[in-house]
Amino acid sequence: MKDLLIKNRKLLLWLLLAVILFCIFLGNNFLNLIDNKREQGRLTKHSVQLDKEYEELQTQLQLLKDQDPVYIEKVARVEYNMSAPDEIEYRFETK
């Protein structure tokens, strides 16, 4: 019975020593791996968002290159607050 307790203690001490050595030598690397995986996920989402934005800009550029009059008029009105020569624009202050 006493031999079994001594064996269990030795096994427990070796296991504890292995865990401590793992934490000392590989702990930081493991934490860095987890951080890198999180960063990779964040960057992947950001990349998808940038790809969508790029496609929208490419579409806008193509419309401008094609000189689409409806699109050019929309951009002139919205972006540059322009109006047609025969129009009167009324602006109201919002409270």
C-alpha positions as CSV (number, residue, x, y, z in Angstrom):
1,M,0.0,0.0,0.0
2,K,2.8,2.4,0.9
3,D,4.7,1.5,-2.3
4,L,1.6,2.5,-4.3
5,L,1.3,5.9,-2.6
6,I,5.0,6.5,-3.2
7,K,4.6,5.6,-6.9
8,N,1.6,7.8,-7.2
9,R,3.5,10.7,-5.6
10,K,6.4,10.2,-7.9
11,L,4.1,10.1,-10.9
12,L,2.3,13.2,-9.7
13,L,5.6,15.0,-9.2
14,W,6.8,14.0,-12.7
15,L,3.5,15.2,-14.1
16,L,3.7,18.5,-12.3
17,L,7.3,19.0,-13.4
18,A,6.3,18.3,-17.0
19,V,3.5,20.8,-16.8
20,I,5.8,23.4,-15.3
21,L,8.4,22.8,-18.0
22,F,5.7,23.0,-20.7
23,C,4.5,26.3,-19.3
24,I,8.0,27.7,-19.1
25,F,9.3,26.6,-22.6
26,L,6.1,26.4,-24.7
27,G,3.6,28.5,-22.8
28,N,4.5,31.8,-24.5
29,N,4.6,30.2,-28.0
30,F,1.2,28.6,-27.4
31,L,-0.3,32.0,-26.3
32,N,1.3,33.6,-29.3
33,L,-0.3,31.0,-31.5
34,I,-3.7,31.8,-30.1
35,D,-3.1,35.5,-30.6
36,N,-2.0,35.0,-34.1
37,K,-5.1,32.9,-34.9
38,R,-7.3,35.7,-33.6
39,E,-5.4,38.3,-35.6
40,Q,-5.7,36.1,-38.7
41,G,-9.4,35.9,-38.3
42,R,-9.7,39.7,-37.8
43,L,-7.5,40.3,-40.9
44,T,-9.5,37.9,-43.0
45,K,-12.7,39.8,-42.1
46,H,-11.0,43.1,-42.9
47,S,-9.7,41.7,-46.2
48,V,-13.3,40.6,-47.2
49,Q,-14.5,44.1,-46.4
50,L,-11.8,45.7,-48.4
51,D,-12.5,43.4,-51.4
52,K,-16.2,44.5,-51.3
53,E,-15.1,48.1,-51.2
54,Y,-12.7,47.5,-54.0
55,E,-15.4,46.0,-56.2
56,E,-17.7,49.0,-55.5
57,L,-15.0,51.4,-56.4
58,Q,-14.2,49.5,-59.6
59,T,-17.9,49.7,-60.5
60,Q,-18.0,53.4,-59.9
61,L,-14.8,53.9,-61.9
62,Q,-16.2,51.9,-64.8
63,L,-19.4,54.0,-64.8
64,L,-17.3,57.2,-64.8
65,K,-15.2,55.9,-67.7
66,D,-18.3,54.9,-69.7
67,Q,-19.5,58.5,-69.0
68,D,-22.9,57.2,-67.9
69,P,-24.9,60.5,-67.7
70,V,-27.3,59.2,-65.0
71,Y,-24.5,58.2,-62.7
72,I,-22.5,61.4,-63.4
73,E,-25.5,63.5,-62.6
74,K,-26.1,61.6,-59.4
75,V,-22.4,62.1,-58.3
76,A,-22.5,65.8,-59.2
77,R,-25.7,66.3,-57.2
78,V,-24.8,64.3,-54.2
79,E,-21.1,64.7,-53.9
80,Y,-20.7,68.2,-55.2
81,N,-24.1,69.8,-54.4
82,M,-24.5,70.8,-58.1
83,S,-27.8,71.5,-59.9
84,A,-28.9,71.8,-63.4
85,P,-28.7,75.3,-65.0
86,D,-32.5,75.8,-65.0
87,E,-33.1,74.5,-61.5
88,I,-33.4,76.4,-58.3
89,E,-32.2,74.6,-55.2
90,Y,-33.8,75.1,-51.9
91,R,-32.0,74.2,-48.7
92,F,-33.6,74.0,-45.3
93,E,-31.8,73.9,-42.0
94,T,-32.6,70.9,-39.9
95,K,-32.9,71.3,-36.1
